[in-house]
């Protein structure tokens, strides 16, 4: 029972390079999320997908794009990495939101450094 | 902007003592959730309290919610070294749709 799986776990990039962070969940959840976590700032929502086929911007979307490939997979792409994007990135999923937001299940994160 | 603000930012106690963390928020909410994060790991959901509930228990955890003061507290009783972690509150705002807003967290250290 893997839950939410993120790959890679660690990555070092040079400024201007691009990369895609992968996330997959095996809980049949409808909603998926990408957050970044920086020291002293908690988690900030980058993008989310309330259901398959939809994506929406969160609090800090600039410099990122997402793809909800299917119900299981939600990827985050950095087109031209910048040092300000050095962070720990978390993917999460939850059951379909009806009356209120359900608890979210998190992966163990991707630690990304941009030089 | 951060909806939930935890207090204190850091807390250090001895094993067996109780730990209390507080969370304040600004807007009307559907529910408030507490999460734990161990070092180097993702967040783990602990407990959810709805806006029409005042208190909820789960094992050694007790959560209270005061919507008139827009605040919540998480009490961990008889703490253990394994409780050492960061604790976050997350608010489900009435107008947020599918989003939760996380606070900055309280770092709890339980000394053996």
Boltz contact constraints between the chains, C-beta under 6 A:
constraints:
  - contact:
      token1: [A, 31]
      token2: [B, 98]
      max_distance: 6.0
  - contact:
      token1: [A, 42]
      token2: [B, 102]
      max_distance: 6.0
  - contact:
      token1: [A, 42]
      token2: [B, 103]
      max_distance: 6.0
  - contact:
      token1: [A, 42]
      token2: [B, 104]
      max_distance: 6.0
  - contact:
      token1: [A, 42]
      token2: [B, 105]
      max_distance: 6.0
  - contact:
      token1: [A, 43]
      token2: [B, 102]
      max_distance: 6.0
  - contact:
      token1: [A, 48]
      token2: [B, 98]
      max_distance: 6.0
  - contact:
      token1: [A, 50]
      token2: [B, 98]
      max_distance: 6.0
  - contact:
      token1: [A, 90]
      token2: [B, 42]
      max_distance: 6.0
  - contact:
      token1: [A, 97]
      token2: [B, 98]
      max_distance: 6.0
  - contact:
      token1: [A, 100]
      token2: [B, 30]
      max_distance: 6.0
  - contact:
      token1: [A, 100]
      token2: [B, 31]
      max_distance: 6.0
  - contact:
      token1: [A, 100]
      token2: [B, 92]
      max_distance: 6.0
  - contact:
      token1: [A, 101]
      token2: [B, 92]
      max_distance: 6.0
  - contact:
      token1: [A, 101]
      token2: [B, 100]
      max_distance: 6.0
  - contact:
      token1: [A, 103]
      token2: [B, 45]
      max_distance: 6.0
  - contact:
      token1: [A, 103]
      token2: [B, 48]
      max_distance: 6.0
  - contact:
      token1: [A, 106]
      token2: [B, 42]
      max_distance: 6.0
  - contact:
      token1: [A, 106]
      token2: [B, 43]
      max_distance: 6.0
  - contact:
      token1: [A, 107]
      token2: [B, 42]
      max_distance: 6.0
  - contact:
      token1: [A, 108]
      token2: [B, 41]
      max_distance: 6.0
  - contact:
      token1: [A, 108]
      token2: [B, 42]
      max_distance: 6.0
  - contact:
      token1: [A, 109]
      token2: [B, 42]
      max_distance: 6.0
